[in-house]
Amino acid sequence: MAENPSNGIKEFWAEFPRANEDFLGAIRDWKNVQIAVDDETVWLKDFTEEQAVSADIQQLPNFILYELRDGLLFKKEALVPSKKMRTALLWSPIDKALRLTFPASNNNYFGISEKVEVRLKPGNEEHSAVALLSSITEIKDSIPAQPNFKLDKIEWAVIDDKALFLGTPLLSLPGKTYWTRDGHLLPAGFDFEFKNLSSLLQQQYNKESEKWLLWNEDGTYLPIKKGDFRPLSVSSFRLTEKTKEWI
């Protein structure tokens, strides 16, 4: 008799103290996960096998992961069950059940004293860079040497003594690169600690989508109006050279 392929699918449950519920924001964007509350315990289920071994799970304090077998909950690699499956729980998708709030931001640029309480962390996914922030004094001799077909694909804006280039492929210039998520420009190699904040921050601070939000690793950001960008050309760059004292 042929085996039922569904027999090999593992079903994962987890329990978590309600006192630590804020930490669940790290997995709030896992829309497949269901959540329920029972007294002082938060219950979760429907993890994929990949999610069950992820770093996001392992860093949660006092998080206990179980495998469900025949109505019994087994800890990882345990031969004896820890408890019976809970019944009569009211389940909801985790992204709907958890509400995240965040404070008003400070719109100043890098080095501000009052910082937004939004944290960035090193990401584990690769993203293509779409923006480059360079010191104008370091690149002033390189722009005229670039072929026109490369400049034609780039827009740029001046930020104090720096130039922000936007477009692909990026120019081969020294500077700091950024990738984009939901209208944010995030430093290469970094992402929001809670990825679901991306769209929420846009709703809060960029409702009309008329700005780019340029982020620094410490959680501060600079809003840049999209209308401030202009096509890059040797003539527009040289005109900027003449009007800036730092050249």
N, C-alpha and C positions, 0 to 999 in steps of 0.2 A: 504493500500500500504506500502511495506517495505521501511524503511528509508535508504538513501544512507549513509553508514558509513563514507565516506569522508567528509560529511558535518560538522563533529565535529573536523576536523583538523584545527588548527589555523595557519595562515601565518603571520610571523613576519617580519617587516622592521625596519630599524633604520637609524638615521642620526647623523653625527659626524663632528665637524669642521675640515677642512683640516689642520689647524694650530696645531692640537693635533694628527695628523696622526701617530706619532711615538708610541703612546700608544697602537695602534692596534696590535702591536707585541704580546701582551698578548693572542690574540685569532687567531693568524696567522695559527695555526695548525688545526683550524676548517675547514677542506677542503670542507665541505658542504656549507659554507657561500659564497655568491657572493658579489662582491664589484664593485661600479661604482663611478665616480667623476662628480660633476656638480658645476661649479663655485667654491665657497668656501666651498662646502659641500661634504662629503663622504657619500655615501648611501650604506647600506648593507641589505641583505635579506636572506631568507631561513634558519633562525635559528630554531633549534628544541626547543620544549617547555622547556626542561631541560637547554639548553644553555641560553634561554631568562631570566631565573631567577638565573643564576649562579653568583658566587662572581666575576668572571672575568669580567662580563658585568657591574656589579654594581660599580666597582672601576674605570671605565673609566670616565674621566672628560667630562662634557657637552655632554654625550651620551644620546640620546632620542630614546626610543624604542616604536614602534607602532605595533598595530595589524591591518592587512589589512582586510577590510570588504567591499565588493561590490565596489572596486576601491577607497575607502576612507581610510585614515590613522587615527586610533584612539589611543590616549595615553592609558596607562594601566588603565582599569576600567572606562574609560571615556565613556559617553553616546553620546557626540557630537564629530564629527570628527574634527581633527586639520587641515587637508589639504588633497588635492587629491593626489592619487598615481602619482609619476613622471613617465613620459614616455620618450621614445627615449634615454634611458641611455644605455651605452655600459658596459655590465656586464662581470666580470672575476672572477675565483676562488680566494679567498683571499690569499691562500698560493702561488699562482703564481704572483699576482699583487704586493704584498708587498716584497720589497727587504730589507734584514737586513744586516748590516755591523758591524764589530767589530774590535778593534785594535789588533795589534800584542801582543802576550802574553809575560809574564816574566816566565821563566821555573823554578824559584827558589821554595823552599819549604815554609812551613808555616812561617809567620812573615815577609815576604819580604816587602820592603818599596814601591816598584812600583807594583801596583796590576793590574790584569786583570780586565777590565771593563765588567765583566760578573757577574751577581748577582744570588745567590741562595736564595730561600725562602722556608719556611715551606710548605710541600706538604699536600694534603688532600687525598692521596691514600696510601694504605699500600703495601710495597714491601718486599720480602724476602731478608734477609741479606746474602751476599755471601763472605764478606771479614771482617776481624777484624784487627785493628791496636792496638798493645799492647806494653807497656813498658817492655823491656826484663828483667829488674831488678825485676819487679813485678811478672813475670811468670816463672822465671828460675827454681823454685822448683816444678812448676805444670806440666811442659811438661813431665818429666820422669815418672810422675804418671799417664799419660793418657794411655788408652789401645791402643795397636797397630792398631786395626781395625779403630779407629778414626783418628789416625795420617796418615794412608794410603790414606785417601781421601783428604788430605790437601797439598797444595804447600805453600812455604813461601819465603820471601825475607827480607833482613835486610835494614832498613832505619835509619841511624845514630844509636840512642840507642833504636830503636823500631823494632818490628817484624810485618810484614804484612802477615797475613794468608789468603789464598784464597781457597775456596772450601766449600762444604756443605755435611753434617751438620757442622756448625761452632763449634769450641771447646768452652767449657764453661770456658772462661777466662775473666778477666777484660780487658776492652779496648773499643774502638770506632768502631762501626759497619758501614758497607757500603752496598749499593745495586748497581746494575749495569744497565746502560742504554747506548746502542750503544758503548760499550767499555770504558765508564766512570765509575768510582767508586765514587758514591755520598753518603754523610753522611746520615745515616738513618733518615728519617723524612724530608728530604730536596729534592728539585728538582730545575732545572733551572727555573728562572723567566719566560723566554720564552722557552717553551719546544722544539720548532723547532730548537733552537741553538745546540741541542745535536749532530745531524748529521753534521751540518755545522762546528762545532768545530773539529769534527773528520776529516773532509776533509781538514781543515786548518792545524792541528797540528799532525795528525796521519794517513796520507794518506796510509801508508803501513800496518796499523793495527798491528804494532809490539810492541805497548806499551799499558799499562793501564794508563789512566789519573786519578790520585787520587785527588779529590777536597776537599777543606776546605770550611767551611760555608761563609768565607769572599770573595770567588770568586778566590782565588789563587789555583794553582794546581801543582802537581808533576808528571812528566812523568816517568813511571817505565817500563823498557824493560821487555817484557814477558820472554825473555831468562834469566833474572836474578832470576827467581823463580826456586826453586828446591823442590823435594819431602821432606816432613817433616818426620823426624825420630828422635829418641832420640840421636842417634850418631851424626847426622848433627847438632843438636842443641848444644850438648856438645862440638863439635869441635868449634862452634862459641863462646862459653863461653871462651875457652882457648885463642882465638885470639883477644878478645875485652877487652880493658882496663877498661870498666865500669862494668864488672862483678866482 
